[in-house]
């Protein structure tokens, strides 16, 4: 007998060792998609190490036969020790024991990581805050799936969780499915399920899991993953990493300067309502992009300060003789989910916001530290810079305190960009006139605004090669106009950047305090360039043909005495309105808008939102679907003579209805308890008890096909009796959120003391 036990122990330990190894492989497979979002670095090695240490600690603790709770605590201790030693050792005792100072150091790390995710563009640079977030999450995931697989014995549930985690990067940065990574993950999950079914210690459990349903389960997991990755992901709103938007529902803002998909959305919805005491409705900026690396403009990564602090947006600094006009703008967010707050430039004060918001003094933008813009109503005070034409012509483009990235021209920039910049500005004698010459050239008739031409001609994007092709084709949308203008300015040694935001809206018949209310639609999402002038700051230009309003400044002799005269020119740091055919009676016309100015916006296409609703319902129904799949597998096995499968149906029903199923209780004692305290039929329980005892002790191993139907019929009847006897709330939960998916018979959570007579 002892020899038999020794063999079983060795077999069990070997199975657990193999299962731990396969589980580690599955976790690493789930980590592969992250490399498409964050550049490989120290976080990758740290994630592998922490997952390995956590799983190894769990394996060692189980070999010592420690309780499940102790195993999880040991794994958590390993996780805390490693996170402290790697990231927080300067604040810890003996480098691994956290102190109160260690705990206080965690929130800033998490905040910095979230800022990088929100402000950055994929692939993000490897950094300590990001590594802390990813490595920590990997360690916690290892603890959770280790408990679910090796303690609760629920590999299917763990597999679904691992698949869900692996899909997060794909949802964050939509791209083509990585087939090899997906196959690796699928193989790892199939291996996990197969190895777990072979590693069970008790013969009863081995019999229950030895069904023909394992391939069906694996196919189910694969189907779920494919559906979410291929069908559901494109329907989800734009998320944090690329757009900093979409988490709260509604359209978002894509700040990686790949606006083509956003601009070509078939639906048009109202995103903002704006009113202002300015002479004309302002442009609203969300963020700026200065770095041009790898052919893509990337959002500025700058430090933030609390919006309501004394170091918030601050005052506007310009030359003493330049006029500043103060305007107040009220914005109501109707349907926009973004972490960037649309504000006129240059904003000096923002009030009325709910939640935690931060200011970015570098570009005078406002960013959320919790939540999104959805549902916000706020007031913005801006100080518009208004130099005269003589003043702006006397200033040079440039300044001593500019970041280098605003002047860098990428290596290998096509020659056509430099040549055209020189040709177009050849007759100008100062920087401002050179920029006006470029603006006039882009808007003068040779270029055409088109959302389709870039796609048809295969130069959709903003890289230098795409810009060069745009300059040859002379058809494109705002990305191409803004990118070409900014790069051409840099070849002339002028610092430039690109702004992402919204064009001025269209006037409505509504007014508040004698101010016209303007409606801003999702089609007005826009990109425009800015150039920095010493003494005047960043000056915006509008090169996009047929769109928006071009920048212009008036001579001092033509300016009226009142600097805020609405009939005067309105120069400033946003493109300035001028009298032009492009300006309609209610605001600037938008060639993207098929509706006439002032007409109501059409209803949006409901299919994407319907798809999101269907996905949510599908996720909520997953516990029920998984439970039914498992019950069908057990039913098929029971009909085939596997009495252990019929017995497990009864155990699952007991757990779902809140009845304890302790490991220490024999089948006969468990049956008697159900009869005495839960009103189960004695005949049905006698049939099941006889079947399971034959399965445990008979030479045939319990697979008596002649009694399979009888055992299954009895199990079905007992399950119905248990559900009928349960309270209504418990009965509903047993159907839609069955506990038996995560609580296994004989586990710690199923082992409550049974009732006694």
PEQUI-V174426 format. One record per backbone hydrogen bond with DSSP energy under -1.0 kcal/mol. CO is the residue of the C=O (numbers start at 1). NH is the residue of the N-H. E is the energy in kcal/mol with one decimal. If there is no record, write none. Layout:
co:CO nh:NH e:E
co:CO nh:NH e:E
This chain:
co:1 nh:5 e:-2.5
co:2 nh:6 e:-2.5
co:3 nh:7 e:-2.2
co:4 nh:8 e:-2.4
co:5 nh:9 e:-2.8
co:6 nh:10 e:-2.4
co:7 nh:11 e:-2.7
co:8 nh:12 e:-2.8
co:9 nh:13 e:-2.8
co:10 nh:14 e:-2.5
co:11 nh:15 e:-2.4
co:12 nh:16 e:-2.6
co:13 nh:17 e:-2.5
co:14 nh:18 e:-2.3
co:15 nh:19 e:-2.6
co:16 nh:20 e:-2.6
co:17 nh:21 e:-2.0
co:18 nh:22 e:-2.5
co:19 nh:23 e:-2.4
co:20 nh:24 e:-2.1
co:21 nh:25 e:-2.0
co:22 nh:26 e:-2.2
co:23 nh:27 e:-2.1
co:24 nh:28 e:-2.3
co:25 nh:29 e:-2.2
co:26 nh:30 e:-2.0
co:31 nh:34 e:-1.3
co:32 nh:35 e:-1.7
co:33 nh:36 e:-1.6
co:34 nh:37 e:-1.9
co:34 nh:38 e:-2.8
co:37 nh:124 e:-3.4
co:41 nh:44 e:-1.1
co:41 nh:45 e:-1.1
co:42 nh:46 e:-2.6
co:43 nh:47 e:-2.2
co:44 nh:48 e:-1.9
co:45 nh:49 e:-2.6
co:46 nh:50 e:-2.7
co:47 nh:51 e:-2.0
co:48 nh:52 e:-2.1
co:49 nh:53 e:-2.7
co:50 nh:54 e:-2.3
co:51 nh:55 e:-2.2
co:52 nh:56 e:-2.4
co:53 nh:57 e:-2.4
co:54 nh:58 e:-2.1
co:55 nh:59 e:-2.3
co:56 nh:60 e:-2.5
co:57 nh:61 e:-2.3
co:58 nh:62 e:-2.0
co:59 nh:63 e:-1.7
co:60 nh:64 e:-1.1
co:61 nh:66 e:-1.8
co:62 nh:65 e:-1.8
co:67 nh:71 e:-2.1
co:68 nh:72 e:-2.3
co:69 nh:73 e:-2.2
co:70 nh:74 e:-2.4
co:71 nh:75 e:-2.4
co:72 nh:76 e:-2.5
co:73 nh:77 e:-2.3
co:74 nh:78 e:-2.3
co:75 nh:79 e:-2.3
co:76 nh:80 e:-2.6
co:77 nh:81 e:-2.5
co:78 nh:82 e:-2.5
co:79 nh:83 e:-2.5
co:80 nh:84 e:-2.3
co:81 nh:85 e:-2.6
co:82 nh:86 e:-2.5
co:83 nh:87 e:-2.1
co:84 nh:88 e:-1.4
co:88 nh:91 e:-1.6
co:93 nh:96 e:-1.1
co:93 nh:97 e:-2.3
co:97 nh:93 e:-3.2
co:99 nh:103 e:-2.0
co:100 nh:104 e:-2.1
co:101 nh:105 e:-1.2
co:103 nh:106 e:-1.0
co:105 nh:109 e:-1.1
co:106 nh:110 e:-2.3
co:107 nh:111 e:-2.8
co:108 nh:112 e:-2.6
co:109 nh:113 e:-2.3
co:110 nh:114 e:-2.4
co:111 nh:115 e:-2.3
co:112 nh:116 e:-2.2
co:113 nh:117 e:-2.1
co:114 nh:118 e:-2.8
co:115 nh:119 e:-3.1
co:116 nh:120 e:-2.1
co:124 nh:39 e:-3.1
co:127 nh:131 e:-2.7
co:128 nh:132 e:-2.8
co:129 nh:133 e:-2.1
co:130 nh:134 e:-2.7
co:131 nh:135 e:-2.9
co:132 nh:136 e:-2.0
co:133 nh:137 e:-2.1
co:134 nh:138 e:-2.4
co:135 nh:139 e:-2.2
co:136 nh:140 e:-2.2
co:137 nh:141 e:-2.4
co:138 nh:142 e:-2.1
co:139 nh:143 e:-2.0
co:140 nh:144 e:-2.3
co:141 nh:145 e:-2.7
co:142 nh:146 e:-2.0
co:143 nh:147 e:-1.9
co:144 nh:148 e:-2.5
co:145 nh:149 e:-2.6
co:146 nh:150 e:-2.4
co:147 nh:151 e:-1.4
co:147 nh:152 e:-2.8
co:148 nh:154 e:-2.8
co:154 nh:158 e:-1.9
co:155 nh:159 e:-2.4
co:156 nh:160 e:-2.2
co:157 nh:161 e:-2.0
co:158 nh:162 e:-2.5
co:159 nh:163 e:-2.6
co:160 nh:164 e:-2.4
co:161 nh:165 e:-2.3
co:162 nh:166 e:-2.3
co:163 nh:167 e:-1.2
co:165 nh:168 e:-1.1
co:167 nh:171 e:-2.2
co:168 nh:172 e:-2.6
co:169 nh:173 e:-2.7
co:177 nh:179 e:-1.2
co:178 nh:182 e:-2.4
co:179 nh:183 e:-2.8
co:180 nh:184 e:-2.5
co:181 nh:185 e:-2.3
co:182 nh:186 e:-2.6
co:183 nh:187 e:-2.8
co:184 nh:188 e:-2.2
co:185 nh:189 e:-2.4
co:186 nh:190 e:-2.7
co:187 nh:191 e:-2.5
co:188 nh:192 e:-2.1
co:189 nh:193 e:-2.4
co:190 nh:194 e:-2.4
co:191 nh:195 e:-2.9
co:192 nh:196 e:-2.1
co:193 nh:197 e:-1.8
co:194 nh:198 e:-1.0
co:202 nh:206 e:-1.9
co:203 nh:207 e:-2.4
co:204 nh:208 e:-1.9
co:205 nh:209 e:-2.0
co:209 nh:211 e:-2.2
co:213 nh:217 e:-2.6
co:214 nh:218 e:-2.5
co:215 nh:219 e:-2.6
co:216 nh:220 e:-2.2
co:217 nh:221 e:-2.3
co:218 nh:222 e:-2.4
co:219 nh:223 e:-2.5
co:220 nh:224 e:-2.4
co:221 nh:225 e:-2.5
co:222 nh:226 e:-2.5
co:223 nh:227 e:-2.6
co:224 nh:228 e:-2.4
co:225 nh:229 e:-2.7
co:226 nh:230 e:-2.8
co:227 nh:231 e:-1.9
co:227 nh:232 e:-2.1
co:228 nh:233 e:-2.1
co:232 nh:235 e:-1.2
co:233 nh:236 e:-1.3
co:239 nh:243 e:-2.0
co:239 nh:244 e:-1.3
co:239 nh:245 e:-1.0
co:242 nh:255 e:-1.1
co:244 nh:339 e:-3.1
co:251 nh:337 e:-2.8
co:259 nh:263 e:-2.9
co:260 nh:264 e:-1.9
co:262 nh:265 e:-1.3
co:269 nh:522 e:-2.6
co:271 nh:334 e:-2.3
co:271 nh:335 e:-1.3
co:272 nh:520 e:-2.8
co:273 nh:332 e:-2.6
co:274 nh:518 e:-4.0
co:275 nh:330 e:-3.0
co:284 nh:502 e:-3.2
co:285 nh:343 e:-2.1
co:287 nh:500 e:-2.7
co:288 nh:300 e:-2.4
co:289 nh:498 e:-2.7
co:291 nh:298 e:-2.4
co:293 nh:296 e:-1.5
co:296 nh:293 e:-1.5
co:305 nh:359 e:-3.4
co:306 nh:309 e:-1.6
co:309 nh:312 e:-1.5
co:319 nh:322 e:-1.7
co:323 nh:386 e:-2.7
co:325 nh:384 e:-3.0
co:327 nh:382 e:-2.6
co:328 nh:277 e:-1.8
co:329 nh:380 e:-3.1
co:330 nh:275 e:-2.1
co:331 nh:378 e:-2.4
co:332 nh:273 e:-2.1
co:337 nh:246 e:-2.7
co:338 nh:373 e:-1.7
co:339 nh:368 e:-2.8
co:343 nh:285 e:-2.9
co:346 nh:383 e:-2.0
co:349 nh:381 e:-2.8
co:351 nh:379 e:-2.6
co:356 nh:369 e:-3.0
co:357 nh:307 e:-2.0
co:358 nh:367 e:-2.7
co:359 nh:305 e:-2.3
co:360 nh:364 e:-1.5
co:360 nh:365 e:-1.2
co:365 nh:360 e:-2.7
co:366 nh:341 e:-2.6
co:367 nh:358 e:-3.1
co:373 nh:376 e:-2.4
co:376 nh:333 e:-3.1
co:378 nh:331 e:-2.7
co:379 nh:351 e:-2.4
co:380 nh:329 e:-2.8
co:381 nh:348 e:-3.2
co:381 nh:349 e:-1.5
co:382 nh:327 e:-2.6
co:384 nh:325 e:-2.3
co:388 nh:392 e:-2.5
co:389 nh:393 e:-1.8
co:390 nh:394 e:-1.1
co:396 nh:534 e:-2.4
co:403 nh:406 e:-1.8
co:404 nh:407 e:-1.9
co:406 nh:496 e:-2.5
co:410 nh:413 e:-1.2
co:414 nh:417 e:-1.2
co:415 nh:419 e:-2.7
co:416 nh:420 e:-2.3
co:417 nh:421 e:-1.7
co:418 nh:422 e:-2.0
co:419 nh:423 e:-2.5
co:420 nh:424 e:-2.8
co:421 nh:425 e:-1.4
co:423 nh:426 e:-1.1
co:425 nh:428 e:-1.3
co:430 nh:434 e:-1.9
co:431 nh:435 e:-2.1
co:432 nh:436 e:-2.5
co:433 nh:437 e:-2.2
co:434 nh:438 e:-2.0
co:435 nh:439 e:-2.7
co:436 nh:440 e:-2.9
co:437 nh:441 e:-2.1
co:438 nh:442 e:-2.4
co:439 nh:443 e:-1.7
co:448 nh:476 e:-1.7
co:452 nh:456 e:-2.5
co:453 nh:457 e:-2.6
co:454 nh:459 e:-2.7
co:463 nh:467 e:-2.6
co:464 nh:468 e:-2.4
co:465 nh:469 e:-2.2
co:466 nh:470 e:-2.3
co:467 nh:471 e:-2.3
co:468 nh:472 e:-1.0
co:469 nh:473 e:-3.2
co:470 nh:474 e:-3.7
co:474 nh:448 e:-1.7
co:476 nh:450 e:-2.5
co:477 nh:480 e:-1.1
co:477 nh:481 e:-1.8
co:478 nh:482 e:-3.1
co:479 nh:483 e:-2.6
co:480 nh:484 e:-2.4
co:481 nh:485 e:-2.4
co:482 nh:486 e:-2.5
co:483 nh:487 e:-2.5
co:484 nh:488 e:-2.5
co:485 nh:489 e:-2.3
co:486 nh:490 e:-1.8
co:487 nh:491 e:-1.9
co:489 nh:494 e:-1.9
co:490 nh:493 e:-2.0
co:495 nh:532 e:-1.6
co:497 nh:530 e:-2.5
co:498 nh:289 e:-2.9
co:499 nh:528 e:-1.7
co:500 nh:286 e:-3.4
co:500 nh:287 e:-1.5
co:501 nh:526 e:-3.1
co:502 nh:284 e:-2.3
co:506 nh:519 e:-2.9
co:510 nh:517 e:-2.3
co:512 nh:515 e:-1.6
co:515 nh:512 e:-2.4
co:517 nh:508 e:-1.9
co:518 nh:274 e:-3.0
co:519 nh:506 e:-2.7
co:520 nh:271 e:-2.7
co:520 nh:272 e:-1.9
co:521 nh:524 e:-1.7
co:522 nh:525 e:-1.4
co:524 nh:503 e:-2.1
co:526 nh:501 e:-2.3
co:528 nh:499 e:-3.1
co:529 nh:541 e:-2.4
co:530 nh:497 e:-1.9
co:531 nh:539 e:-3.0
co:533 nh:536 e:-1.3
co:533 nh:537 e:-2.6
co:535 nh:319 e:-2.4
co:537 nh:533 e:-2.8
co:539 nh:531 e:-2.7
co:544 nh:547 e:-1.7
co:554 nh:389 e:-2.2
co:555 nh:558 e:-1.0
co:562 nh:565 e:-1.7
co:565 nh:568 e:-1.6
co:580 nh:583 e:-1.8
co:582 nh:589 e:-2.2
co:584 nh:587 e:-1.2
co:586 nh:507 e:-2.0
co:587 nh:584 e:-1.7
co:590 nh:593 e:-2.2
co:596 nh:599 e:-2.1
co:606 nh:610 e:-2.7
co:607 nh:611 e:-2.6
co:608 nh:612 e:-2.0
co:609 nh:613 e:-2.4
co:610 nh:614 e:-2.7
co:611 nh:615 e:-2.3
co:612 nh:616 e:-2.5
co:613 nh:617 e:-2.6
co:614 nh:618 e:-2.4
co:615 nh:619 e:-2.5
co:616 nh:620 e:-2.5
co:617 nh:621 e:-1.7
co:621 nh:625 e:-2.5
co:622 nh:626 e:-3.2
co:623 nh:627 e:-2.4
co:624 nh:628 e:-2.4
co:625 nh:629 e:-2.3
co:626 nh:630 e:-2.4
co:627 nh:631 e:-2.5
co:628 nh:632 e:-2.3
co:629 nh:633 e:-2.0
co:630 nh:634 e:-2.4
co:631 nh:635 e:-2.6
co:632 nh:636 e:-2.5
co:633 nh:637 e:-2.1
co:634 nh:638 e:-2.6
co:635 nh:639 e:-2.7
co:636 nh:640 e:-1.1
co:637 nh:642 e:-2.3
co:638 nh:641 e:-2.0
co:641 nh:643 e:-1.2
co:642 nh:646 e:-1.1
co:643 nh:647 e:-2.4
co:644 nh:648 e:-2.0
co:645 nh:649 e:-1.5
co:646 nh:650 e:-1.3
co:647 nh:651 e:-2.1
co:648 nh:652 e:-2.7
co:649 nh:653 e:-2.1
co:650 nh:654 e:-2.2
co:651 nh:655 e:-2.4
co:652 nh:656 e:-2.6
co:653 nh:657 e:-1.6
co:654 nh:659 e:-3.3
co:655 nh:658 e:-1.5
co:661 nh:746 e:-2.3
co:666 nh:670 e:-2.5
co:667 nh:671 e:-2.5
co:668 nh:672 e:-2.3
co:669 nh:673 e:-1.9
co:670 nh:674 e:-2.0
co:671 nh:675 e:-1.9
co:672 nh:676 e:-2.6
co:673 nh:677 e:-2.6
co:674 nh:678 e:-1.3
co:674 nh:680 e:-1.6
co:681 nh:685 e:-2.0
co:682 nh:686 e:-2.4
co:683 nh:687 e:-2.2
co:684 nh:688 e:-2.2
co:685 nh:689 e:-3.0
co:686 nh:690 e:-2.5
co:687 nh:691 e:-2.0
co:688 nh:692 e:-2.7
co:689 nh:693 e:-2.2
co:690 nh:694 e:-1.9
co:691 nh:695 e:-1.9
co:692 nh:696 e:-1.7
co:693 nh:697 e:-2.1
co:694 nh:698 e:-2.1
co:698 nh:701 e:-1.8
co:702 nh:704 e:-1.8
co:704 nh:707 e:-1.4
co:707 nh:711 e:-2.3
co:708 nh:712 e:-2.4
co:709 nh:713 e:-2.7
co:710 nh:714 e:-2.1
co:711 nh:715 e:-2.4
co:712 nh:716 e:-2.5
co:713 nh:717 e:-2.1
co:714 nh:718 e:-2.6
co:715 nh:719 e:-2.5
co:716 nh:720 e:-2.1
co:717 nh:721 e:-2.1
co:718 nh:722 e:-2.5
co:719 nh:723 e:-2.2
co:720 nh:724 e:-2.3
co:721 nh:725 e:-1.8
co:727 nh:731 e:-2.5
co:728 nh:732 e:-2.2
co:729 nh:733 e:-2.2
co:730 nh:734 e:-2.2
co:732 nh:736 e:-2.5
co:733 nh:737 e:-2.5
co:738 nh:741 e:-1.3
co:739 nh:742 e:-1.8
co:739 nh:743 e:-2.4
co:744 nh:747 e:-2.2
co:750 nh:661 e:-2.8
